[in-house]
Amino acid sequence: MPVNISSYQSLIGELAKTDTTLVAVSKTKPFGDILELYNLGQRDFGENYVQELVDKAAQLPNDILWHFIGHLQTNKVKLIVPFVQLIHGVDSLKLLNEINKEAAKMGKVVNCLLQIHIALEETKFGFDEAELANVLSTIKLNKWPNVNICGLMGMGSFTDDIAITKKEFKQLKSLYDSNKEFKILSMGMSGDYKMAMEAGSTMVRVGSLLFGERQKKN
Ligand SMILES: *Cc1c(COP(=O)(O)O)cnc(C)c1O
């Protein structure tokens, strides 16, 4: 399936009005598709699978800003720490500890977002509100000097009910607003980015709208 250039152009026009960053989600898509958007000026790309991200980062232009948006296993952290721009889905203290440890070894500070569980589905990962408060108070103790918590990330429920999605985004935005240090709110995908923008998202993760539907996995 070809890259949808006109969708890309209208999307970046829309996002520019509110200074919202586009992460083009290129998981499962070939190098050529990424280069097509790269040649139009796109630099932020998102991937879900560690090995795929490592391969793409090694072979594509090195000024691409790679976002890891999937569920990250602790044993794979060291593979992406050397080059990743932002890890969106930090959903446990164990993972935060591991990122800090690997980043320290490499003398880096890694940008992370805490994933918040806002959806109705049990399967989606993330902290709840009480856990978030706990993580943030631990951060104040400077327990993770090699991790930079830039903000929050969330995924809405898989539903056609607009009221549910709006409510979830509003809830996430209010958690985001409760901490003055946060700078990035990553919410919104192909199907719900407009609602996410209205709710105050600063970064959307859009895949199929740009690259077409994916085969299997996700
Ligand atoms: C795949 C994925 C996206 C992009 O989804 P689309 O519906 O194709 O835009 C966004 N965020 C996460 C976490 C994803 O896994």
The ligand as a Tripos MOL2 file, in Angstrom:
@<TRIPOS>MOLECULE
LIG
   15    15     1     0     0
SMALL
NO_CHARGES

@<TRIPOS>ATOM
      1 C1          0.1350    1.0890   16.5040 C.3       1 LIG1
      2 C2          0.0790    2.1550   17.5210 C.ar      1 LIG1
      3 C3         -0.3030    3.4650   17.1760 C.ar      1 LIG1
      4 C4         -0.7670    3.8700   15.7930 C.3       1 LIG1
      5 O1         -2.0130    3.3100   15.5310 O.3       1 LIG1
      6 P1         -2.8880    3.7470   14.2460 P.3       1 LIG1
      7 O2         -4.2560    3.3920   14.6280 O.co2     1 LIG1
      8 O3         -2.3590    2.9240   13.1200 O.co2     1 LIG1
      9 O4         -2.6860    5.1830   14.0300 O.co2     1 LIG1
     10 C5         -0.2630    4.4290   18.1700 C.ar      1 LIG1
     11 N1          0.1330    4.1450   19.4230 N.ar      1 LIG1
     12 C6          0.4800    2.9020   19.7900 C.ar      1 LIG1
     13 C7          0.9180    2.6550   21.1880 C.3       1 LIG1
     14 C8          0.4660    1.8720   18.8600 C.ar      1 LIG1
     15 O5          0.8040    0.6430   19.2310 O.3       1 LIG1
@<TRIPOS>BOND
     1     1     2 1
     2     2     3 ar
     3     2    14 ar
     4     3     4 1
     5     3    10 ar
     6     4     5 1
     7     5     6 1
     8     6     7 2
     9     6     8 1
    10     6     9 1
    11    10    11 ar
    12    11    12 ar
    13    12    13 1
    14    12    14 ar
    15    14    15 1
@<TRIPOS>SUBSTRUCTURE
     1 LIG1         1 GROUP 0 **** ****
